[in-house]
Amino acid sequence: MSKFLKMLKNEEGATAIEYGLIAALIAVAAIGAMSSIGTNLSGKFNTVATNLK
């Protein structure tokens, strides 16, 4: 019974899951931002290439 109570009080697994969720949210935000920046840069490069012709 005491091992079961210790397991219930152990929060290391919950902390790891929380850090994993935070890392996943940061990754999603970074991918979204980089995708937007990439699209904008592509447009700029196309504009510059068109003007250089």
N, CA, C and O atoms as a GROMACS GRO file, in nm:
protein
  212
    1MET      N    1   0.082  -0.120   0.000
    1MET     CA    2   0.000   0.000   0.000
    1MET      C    3   0.086   0.126   0.000
    1MET      O    4   0.052   0.224  -0.065
    2SER      N    5   0.198   0.123   0.072
    2SER     CA    6   0.284   0.241   0.079
    2SER      C    7   0.348   0.272  -0.057
    2SER      O    8   0.367   0.389  -0.091
    3LYS      N    9   0.381   0.168  -0.134
    3LYS     CA   10   0.437   0.192  -0.268
    3LYS      C   11   0.333   0.259  -0.358
    3LYS      O   12   0.366   0.346  -0.439
    4PHE      N   13   0.209   0.217  -0.344
    4PHE     CA   14   0.102   0.277  -0.424
    4PHE      C   15   0.084   0.424  -0.388
    4PHE      O   16   0.064   0.507  -0.478
    5LEU      N   17   0.090   0.458  -0.261
    5LEU     CA   18   0.076   0.597  -0.218
    5LEU      C   19   0.194   0.682  -0.266
    5LEU      O   20   0.177   0.798  -0.303
    6LYS      N   21   0.315   0.623  -0.264
    6LYS     CA   22   0.431   0.695  -0.315
    6LYS      C   23   0.416   0.723  -0.463
    6LYS      O   24   0.452   0.831  -0.512
    7MET      N   25   0.361   0.626  -0.535
    7MET     CA   26   0.342   0.644  -0.678
    7MET      C   27   0.242   0.755  -0.706
    7MET      O   28   0.259   0.830  -0.802
    8LEU      N   29   0.138   0.766  -0.625
    8LEU     CA   30   0.039   0.872  -0.643
    8LEU      C   31   0.098   1.010  -0.615
    8LEU      O   32   0.059   1.108  -0.678
    9LYS      N   33   0.192   1.017  -0.521
    9LYS     CA   34   0.252   1.145  -0.485
    9LYS      C   35   0.363   1.185  -0.581
    9LYS      O   36   0.402   1.302  -0.586
   10ASN      N   37   0.415   1.090  -0.659
   10ASN     CA   38   0.523   1.118  -0.753
   10ASN      C   39   0.469   1.201  -0.868
   10ASN      O   40   0.375   1.160  -0.937
   11GLU      N   41   0.528   1.318  -0.889
   11GLU     CA   42   0.482   1.410  -0.994
   11GLU      C   43   0.583   1.423  -1.107
   11GLU      O   44   0.566   1.508  -1.195
   12GLU      N   45   0.687   1.341  -1.108
   12GLU     CA   46   0.790   1.353  -1.212
   12GLU      C   47   0.732   1.324  -1.350
   12GLU      O   48   0.766   1.394  -1.446
   13GLY      N   49   0.647   1.226  -1.362
   13GLY     CA   50   0.587   1.194  -1.491
   13GLY      C   51   0.499   1.306  -1.543
   13GLY      O   52   0.500   1.337  -1.662
   14ALA      N   53   0.423   1.368  -1.454
   14ALA     CA   54   0.336   1.479  -1.493
   14ALA      C   55   0.420   1.597  -1.539
   14ALA      O   56   0.384   1.666  -1.635
   15THR      N   57   0.530   1.621  -1.472
   15THR     CA   58   0.616   1.732  -1.510
   15THR      C   59   0.676   1.708  -1.648
   15THR      O   60   0.684   1.800  -1.730
   16ALA      N   61   0.718   1.585  -1.674
   16ALA     CA   62   0.774   1.552  -1.805
   16ALA      C   63   0.670   1.570  -1.915
   16ALA      O   64   0.702   1.620  -2.023
   17ILE      N   65   0.549   1.531  -1.888
   17ILE     CA   66   0.441   1.548  -1.987
   17ILE      C   67   0.415   1.696  -2.011
   17ILE      O   68   0.396   1.738  -2.125
   18GLU      N   69   0.415   1.775  -1.906
   18GLU     CA   70   0.393   1.919  -1.922
   18GLU      C   71   0.503   1.982  -2.005
   18GLU      O   72   0.475   2.063  -2.093
   19TYR      N   73   0.629   1.945  -1.978
   19TYR     CA   74   0.739   1.999  -2.058
   19TYR      C   75   0.728   1.954  -2.203
   19TYR      O   76   0.759   2.031  -2.294
   20GLY      N   77   0.684   1.832  -2.225
   20GLY     CA   78   0.665   1.783  -2.361
   20GLY      C   79   0.558   1.862  -2.434
   20GLY      O   80   0.574   1.894  -2.552
   21LEU      N   81   0.449   1.892  -2.365
   21LEU     CA   82   0.342   1.971  -2.427
   21LEU      C   83   0.388   2.114  -2.459
   21LEU      O   84   0.355   2.169  -2.564
   22ILE      N   85   0.463   2.172  -2.369
   22ILE     CA   86   0.516   2.306  -2.392
   22ILE      C   87   0.610   2.306  -2.513
   22ILE      O   88   0.603   2.395  -2.597
   23ALA      N   89   0.698   2.206  -2.521
   23ALA     CA   90   0.790   2.196  -2.634
   23ALA      C   91   0.713   2.177  -2.764
   23ALA      O   92   0.750   2.234  -2.867
   24ALA      N   93   0.606   2.098  -2.762
   24ALA     CA   94   0.526   2.077  -2.882
   24ALA      C   95   0.458   2.207  -2.926
   24ALA      O   96   0.454   2.237  -3.045
   25LEU      N   97   0.406   2.283  -2.832
   25LEU     CA   98   0.342   2.410  -2.866
   25LEU      C   99   0.442   2.510  -2.923
   25LEU      O  100   0.411   2.583  -3.018
   26ILE      N  101   0.561   2.513  -2.866
   26ILE     CA  102   0.666   2.602  -2.918
   26ILE      C  103   0.704   2.560  -3.059
   26ILE      O  104   0.724   2.644  -3.146
   27ALA      N  105   0.714   2.429  -3.083
   27ALA     CA  106   0.749   2.380  -3.216
   27ALA      C  107   0.643   2.418  -3.318
   27ALA      O  108   0.675   2.459  -3.430
   28VAL      N  109   0.516   2.404  -3.282
   28VAL     CA  110   0.407   2.439  -3.374
   28VAL      C  111   0.412   2.589  -3.405
   28VAL      O  112   0.395   2.629  -3.520
   29ALA      N  113   0.435   2.671  -3.304
   29ALA     CA  114   0.442   2.815  -3.326
   29ALA      C  115   0.562   2.850  -3.414
   29ALA      O  116   0.550   2.935  -3.502
   30ALA      N  117   0.675   2.786  -3.391
   30ALA     CA  118   0.794   2.814  -3.470
   30ALA      C  119   0.774   2.772  -3.616
   30ALA      O  120   0.815   2.843  -3.707
   31ILE      N  121   0.712   2.657  -3.638
   31ILE     CA  122   0.686   2.611  -3.775
   31ILE      C  123   0.593   2.708  -3.846
   31ILE      O  124   0.616   2.742  -3.962
   32GLY      N  125   0.491   2.753  -3.778
   32GLY     CA  126   0.399   2.850  -3.838
   32GLY      C  127   0.467   2.980  -3.873
   32GLY      O  128   0.445   3.036  -3.981
   33ALA      N  129   0.551   3.029  -3.782
   33ALA     CA  130   0.621   3.155  -3.807
   33ALA      C  131   0.721   3.141  -3.922
   33ALA      O  132   0.730   3.228  -4.008
   34MET      N  133   0.794   3.031  -3.922
   34MET     CA  134   0.893   3.010  -4.027
   34MET      C  135   0.827   2.991  -4.163
   34MET      O  136   0.881   3.034  -4.265
   35SER      N  137   0.714   2.928  -4.164
   35SER     CA  138   0.641   2.909  -4.289
   35SER      C  139   0.597   3.044  -4.345
   35SER      O  140   0.609   3.069  -4.465
   36SER      N  141   0.547   3.129  -4.259
   36SER     CA  142   0.504   3.262  -4.301
   36SER      C  143   0.623   3.345  -4.350
   36SER      O  144   0.614   3.413  -4.452
   37ILE      N  145   0.732   3.339  -4.278
   37ILE     CA  146   0.852   3.413  -4.317
   37ILE      C  147   0.905   3.361  -4.450
   37ILE      O  148   0.946   3.439  -4.536
   38GLY      N  149   0.903   3.229  -4.469
   38GLY     CA  150   0.949   3.170  -4.594
   38GLY      C  151   0.867   3.215  -4.712
   38GLY      O  152   0.921   3.243  -4.819
   39THR      N  153   0.736   3.221  -4.693
   39THR     CA  154   0.648   3.267  -4.801
   39THR      C  155   0.677   3.412  -4.836
   39THR      O  156   0.684   3.448  -4.953
   40ASN      N  157   0.695   3.496  -4.734
   40ASN     CA  158   0.726   3.637  -4.757
   40ASN      C  159   0.861   3.654  -4.827
   40ASN      O  160   0.874   3.736  -4.918
   41LEU      N  161   0.961   3.577  -4.785
   41LEU     CA  162   1.093   3.587  -4.848
   41LEU      C  163   1.088   3.541  -4.993
   41LEU      O  164   1.152   3.600  -5.079
   42SER      N  165   1.013   3.438  -5.019
   42SER     CA  166   0.999   3.389  -5.156
   42SER      C  167   0.940   3.498  -5.244
   42SER      O  168   0.987   3.519  -5.356
   43GLY      N  169   0.840   3.566  -5.196
   43GLY     CA  170   0.780   3.676  -5.271
   43GLY      C  171   0.879   3.788  -5.296
   43GLY      O  172   0.884   3.844  -5.406
   44LYS      N  173   0.960   3.821  -5.195
   44LYS     CA  174   1.061   3.927  -5.210
   44LYS      C  175   1.165   3.888  -5.315
   44LYS      O  176   1.201   3.968  -5.400
   45PHE      N  177   1.213   3.763  -5.308
   45PHE     CA  178   1.313   3.718  -5.405
   45PHE      C  179   1.257   3.718  -5.546
   45PHE      O  180   1.326   3.754  -5.641
   46ASN      N  181   1.132   3.679  -5.560
   46ASN     CA  182   1.070   3.681  -5.694
   46ASN      C  183   1.058   3.824  -5.747
   46ASN      O  184   1.078   3.849  -5.866
   47THR      N  185   1.025   3.916  -5.658
   47THR     CA  186   1.016   4.058  -5.698
   47THR      C  187   1.153   4.110  -5.742
   47THR      O  188   1.164   4.178  -5.844
   48VAL      N  189   1.256   4.080  -5.666
   48VAL     CA  190   1.391   4.124  -5.699
   48VAL      C  191   1.434   4.062  -5.832
   48VAL      O  192   1.490   4.130  -5.918
   49ALA      N  193   1.408   3.932  -5.849
   49ALA     CA  194   1.447   3.865  -5.974
   49ALA      C  195   1.375   3.924  -6.094
   49ALA      O  196   1.434   3.940  -6.201
   50THR      N  197   1.250   3.958  -6.076
   50THR     CA  198   1.172   4.019  -6.186
   50THR      C  199   1.228   4.156  -6.220
   50THR      O  200   1.239   4.191  -6.337
   51ASN      N  201   1.264   4.234  -6.120
   51ASN     CA  202   1.317   4.369  -6.144
   51ASN      C  203   1.457   4.367  -6.205
   51ASN      O  204   1.496   4.461  -6.274
   52LEU      N  205   1.532   4.261  -6.180
   52LEU     CA  206   1.667   4.252  -6.235
   52LEU      C  207   1.668   4.213  -6.382
   52LEU      O  208   1.767   4.235  -6.451
   53LYS      N  209   1.559   4.156  -6.431
   53LYS     CA  210   1.554   4.112  -6.572
   53LYS      C  211   1.547   4.226  -6.666
   53LYS      O  212   1.542   4.204  -6.788
   0.00000   0.00000   0.00000
